[in-house]
Amino acid sequence: QVQLVESGGGLVQAGGSLRISCQASSDALVRNVMKWFRQAPGGERDGVATISAGGTACYADDVKGRFTISRDGAKSTIYLQMNNLKPEATAVYYCNGRLPWNTRDIWGRGTQVTVSS
């Protein structure tokens, strides 16, 4: 079964950095468009970053210049490097993708990121 598994979340102080990972069980999945979302307590699941199949990245306005999405195809993994973290970044972070021949969204179970002030 195709799946995504996030890891690397934790507790960090404001201004600190954290890198979270998402490992895919399928090369075809990880080489397609991949996204990071986050959901704060009581909030909606919002998009944070996207990486295209060709490696082009785009970001939500509030993380531009501080977050970087990347892909390591050899490890079937995408990453989200988060710098200068703010308390409002506290959320569960989810990765998302689709197989190239399917429109079904595949989600991981998420990893908790907590930023203390």
Number of C-alpha atoms within 10 A of each C-alpha: 4 13 16 23 17 22 18 14 18 14 13 18 14 17 14 14 16 18 16 21 23 27 21 24 16 15 16 15 23 27 24 17 19 25 24 24 20 22 18 17 9 6 9 10 16 14 17 23 23 24 22 15 15 9 15 11 16 15 19 13 9 10 17 12 11 13 20 20 24 19 21 12 13 7 12 18 22 24 21 23 15 20 17 14 22 19 15 12 19 20 21 18 28 27 30 23 23 20 19 14 8 7 9 10 9 15 19 18 15 22 21 20 21 21 20 16 11
